[in-house]
Amino acid sequence: MKSFVAVTDADWYRLLSQQAELEEVNFWQPSGSKRFKTLAPGDLFLFKLHSPQNFIVGGGMFAHASLLPVSLAWSSFGIANGVESLEEMRQRIARYRRSAVDDREDFTIGCILLSQPFFLPRERWIPVPGDWRPNIVQGKTYDLEVEPGKTMWRQLQDALQGMRLKDVIAPRYGDPVEVRPRLGQGAFRVVVTDAYARRCAITGEKVLPVLEAAHIRPYSAKGEHRVDNGLLLRSDLHRLFDRGYLTVTTDHHIEVSRRIHEDFDNGREYYRLHGKLMRDPVRPDLAPAVENLRWHNDHVYLAGR
């Protein structure tokens, strides 16, 4: 069982530790040169402050990693990026990159998405393991079943006593069971975007600013923030899907309701899509769940109505 201890900025930690009931955070990396691949979803991601404050001060469950335009990272996570505005985020990226600030540049950054984040109060900070070296810039991987990771894990369990996350992560590391991290709205958006290779599941459109992650079964109707409850759709198709003017059948065909023409005396562009197969995600295990598609067919789609 692996954990990654990452070096973080004190301002990022301070701002997020002051936010109440965060369900997710974006631990972003300014370079955007390569995607984080060290952990599997559900593994433990921890963060420590820059030296000389060599303490682990918080963490969360690793959910997903991606390379994103800063505009998408901001619109997906807002203050959960650890900054108070998109302008501040751009300025901080430029400072780390030692480049001039250009408000028009949509920097690509590395994004490590964490669910169920926690922030330890000062009296519960954990000293880094003894093998930590001052020249570590990004972070270090630990096996929690052997030393020094084993001691670090025990210290973390003690530090989490009485905190809500203990009941979530303790079973993951106490027993060899798989735990799926609970995605928040922002992580759902990014995971679905990447699952469809950043192309609309219906049209293949790949202009990222007009693509949106649609819930098949809405969150308000007990749908979950899960990739198998999502489709990446062009913004106009997302609106039509949510209002029942089109759907995707359980065998992945697109159906367009005649109500578009009846209600708006238009829709020729959309009727061209009728009967076509949707684009499948990059892996079969990311495909929409049949029960979610059936729910949308039965409860939202305006077929024959």
C-alpha positions, 0 to 999 in steps of 0.5 A, a space after each residue: 500500500 503506497 502513499 506519496 508525501 508531496 511538498 506544498 506551499 504554506 499559503 496553499 495549505 493555510 487558505 484551504 485549512 480555513 475552508 469548512 467542509 471541503 469535499 475535494 482539493 486540487 493539488 496543482 503543479 505549475 510546470 504541467 510537463 507530465 502527469 502524476 502517475 505514482 498512486 492508484 485511486 484510493 491511495 493516500 496522498 499527503 503533503 508537507 510544508 517547505 523546509 524548515 517546516 518539515 512536517 506532514 500537515 494534511 492529505 487526502 485520497 488520491 482520485 485522479 491526475 490530469 494536465 489541465 488548462 488553468 482556466 478549466 482547473 479554476 472553473 472546476 475547483 475554484 478556491 479548492 485550488 488553494 487560491 482566491 481568484 483565477 488572477 492570483 492563480 495565474 500570478 502564482 504559476 508565473 512566479 514559480 515558472 519565473 515567467 512574465 504574467 500574461 492574463 490571456 495565457 491559459 497555462 497548462 498545469 499538473 493537477 492531482 485531485 484529492 477527495 476527502 481532504 484533511 488538514 491537521 491542526 498545528 499540535 497534530 503535525 507529523 514530523 517527516 520520516 527520518 529518511 527525508 532529504 532536504 534536496 527533495 523538491 516534489 515528494 517521496 513515495 512510501 510503503 505503509 507496510 514497511 518502515 519508515 512508512 509503517 510508523 508514519 501511518 501509525 502516527 497519522 492514524 493517531 493524529 486523525 483521532 476524532 477527525 471525520 477522515 479516519 473512518 474513511 481511510 482506516 479500512 483502506 489501510 487496515 485491511 486489503 480492500 479496495 476503496 473507490 474515492 468519492 468524487 466531488 463535482 470538480 473531480 467528476 468534471 475532470 475525470 469524465 473529460 479525460 475518460 472521453 479523451 476530451 471529445 464530445 461523446 456524441 459529435 466528437 467535438 474537441 474544443 475544450 471550452 464548449 465541452 461539459 461533463 453531464 450527469 446521466 442521472 442527476 445528482 438531485 435524483 440520487 445520481 452520483 459523481 461517478 464516471 459511469 454516471 457521466 457523458 462528455 457533451 457539447 454544451 448545447 447537447 448537454 442542455 438538450 440531454 438534461 431537458 430530455 430532448 435527446 438520450 443515449 440508449 442502453 446499447 449506446 445509440 443516440 435518440 433525438 425526440 420529435 419534441 424538439 421540432 414540436 416545441 421549437 419548429 427547428 432541430 434539423 442539425 440535431 435530427 442528423 444525430 438520431 440513430 448514430 452510435 456514441 463515442 465510447 470512452 477510452 476504456 470499457 470500464 469507464 463506459 456509462 452504467 446500463 442502469 443509469 442510461 435506462 433511468 434517463 431513457 425512462 425518466 427524462 427522455 421525451 420520447 413520443 410525448 
